[in-house]
Amino acid sequence: MSGSGHKVPSGWRVAVLGGGAWGTALALAMLRAGHFVRLYARDPETVAAIDRGENPRYLPGIALQAGIVATSDIEAALDGADC
């Protein structure tokens, strides 16, 4: 729930721009909340690591759940996003 008392509906298509620590953590939180998540990262190595379920450069030791779709194509990340 947000501070206003409004519940955010599950199943939103969320685009997260940035594959650093904050963006990766936000993507993981959105996935755990039941949303479909695409994560844009500029660095193809970061995208590949996220696809393997980790982001050792920015969030070492944190396992990422399957379901975060990482891409270095910003248009693909934003395509069809609700927010």
QUINORTA-V839435 format. One record per backbone hydrogen bond with DSSP energy under -1.0 kcal/mol. CO is the residue of the C=O (numbers start at 1). NH is the residue of the N-H. If there is no record, write none. Layout:
co=CO nh=NH
co=CO nh=NH
This chain:
co=2 nh=5
co=6 nh=2
co=12 nh=36
co=13 nh=82
co=13 nh=83
co=14 nh=38
co=16 nh=40
co=20 nh=24
co=21 nh=25
co=22 nh=26
co=23 nh=27
co=24 nh=28
co=25 nh=29
co=26 nh=30
co=27 nh=31
co=28 nh=32
co=29 nh=33
co=30 nh=35
co=31 nh=34
co=36 nh=14
co=37 nh=69
co=38 nh=16
co=39 nh=71
co=40 nh=18
co=43 nh=47
co=44 nh=48
co=45 nh=49
co=46 nh=50
co=47 nh=51
co=48 nh=52
co=49 nh=54
co=50 nh=53
co=53 nh=64
co=55 nh=59
co=59 nh=62
co=69 nh=39
co=71 nh=41
co=73 nh=77
co=74 nh=78
co=75 nh=79
co=78 nh=81
